Amino acid sequence: MTQVSEQNKNYIKIKEAQKKYHIELLHLQFVDLEGALKHVTITFDQLDDALEGKIMFDGSSIQGFSPINQSDLYLKPDINTFSVIPWSIEEGYSEARLLCSVANPDGTPFEGDPRNVLKRTVEKAASYDYSISIGPELEFFLFGMDESGNPTTVPQDSGGYFEPAHDLGEKVRLEIYRTLKAMGFKIEASHHEVAMGQHEINFKFMDVLASADNATTYKWIVKNIAKNFNLHASFMPKPVQGLNGSGMHVNISLFKDGQNVFFNENDPNGLSEDTYYFINGLMKNIATLTAITNPTVNSYKRLVPGFEAPCYMAWSTCNRSTLIRIPSSRGAATRVEARHPDPCANPYLAFSVIAEAGLEGIRLKQRPADPINEDIYSMPESKRELLRISHLPDNLETALDLLADSPLARKILGDHIFRKFISLKRAEWKEYRNTVHDWELKRYQMKF
């Protein structure tokens, strides 16, 4: 009854927004296998049909979705994701959006929809009486455009960590902040990152599905606002050689009956047994799931020592050179931070595999190896071997091989996405492997 009442309240809010902003077009948004945002645009007077799941689209046109002989799919909007698009507002006109899940013609969830994968993870956590909260931190670069309007890799400013951005950087971040706020985000922090032209805006911890929706929306907003300043916002993990890459740190907590499951005031580290089990689940499974959290060829050029990217599989309560870190906040803010994912990852899939790897650890009830509090980057290789600190996969092909052999990954993703994702990414690796790059020409053309 409460859920129905909430739906009615949201419906009334949408109708009120339509009158206030004169909404004419409604964008029904969903993501493809790689997390790219797609739109089916309808007129606002089709709102009721949309909310009843009657809007159909051609799934065969979306990579990794449906074959041409089974192409009819339907959009099921999440009424909680409605928002007016701030940059569309004009006098007497505006546009709005709703994020959607994808359904089969019979109304069942479409197994190729990444949002449905995360919904299954939410249901699995609920079977343990847990709810999942996540706070992602997505870094991005602002680059200038050339005379033809194409993006360059020239950073827009020369600022450093926490420094006021030079040129347009501060203004762009402010406009992004205002737009996010207008679309319902609760912003917690905004700052210049370590590399020139690199920025980060953090938003509030929310339940895992809302956080994935927000991460998807965030990337869309950042890119659109940057365009308004004739800049290109890039979420590429390593766009500039020699500079720090961009990550998507994933902070995760489990709650039960409103209490943070990860906190235990009687433990020396302030952590519960379930936290240690969760960490062990990540440590045991994260390498086999890296192709999901770091899904591009370029992802592995970030995961190297020397640029603050976590490439060694270890955990700590204080050490940022480890892959898993427990930030110092305790009580309701106790959380596990996975530092290796990057912003190219599909948030729905990345959050699913991280959460379920941890839940698998809780199911098995095994503690991880001792935390590593030394700087692993400067540690001799012999000592890393002695401590059994292993490295994440160092290229996409290796990561895909590990993923293909993972029963847990198949279980989390479902057969459809498991097969389609591996096929898509193997094709990407093959294309990369067969391409002659500038580095090779500069290195070998004159020499041989």
Salt bridges, closest charged atoms under 4 A:
ASP32 OD2 - LYS38 NZ 3.85
GLU34 OE2 - LYS425 NZ 2.81
GLU52 OE1 - LYS54 NZ 2.97
ASP78 OD2 - ARG115 NH2 2.83
GLU95 OE1 - HIS27 NE2 2.77
GLU111 OE2 - HIS416 ND1 3.85
GLU137 OE1 - HIS249 ND1 3.58
ASP157 OD1 - HIS192 NE2 2.62
ASP157 OD2 - HIS199 NE2 3.34
GLU170 OE1 - ARG173 NH2 3.42
GLU175 OE1 - ARG178 NH1 3.95
GLU193 OE2 - HIS191 NE2 3.20
ASP213 OD2 - ARG115 NH2 2.80
GLU273 OE2 - ARG367 NH2 2.52
GLU337 OE2 - HIS249 ND1 3.28
GLU337 OE1 - ARG325 NE 2.87
GLU337 OE2 - ARG339 NH1 3.58
GLU356 OE1 - LYS124 NZ 3.29
GLU360 OE2 - ARG363 NH2 2.73
GLU374 OE1 - LYS383 NZ 2.79
ASP401 OD1 - ARG426 NH1 3.09
ASP415 OD1 - ARG410 NH1 2.95
GLU428 OE1 - LYS425 NZ 2.82
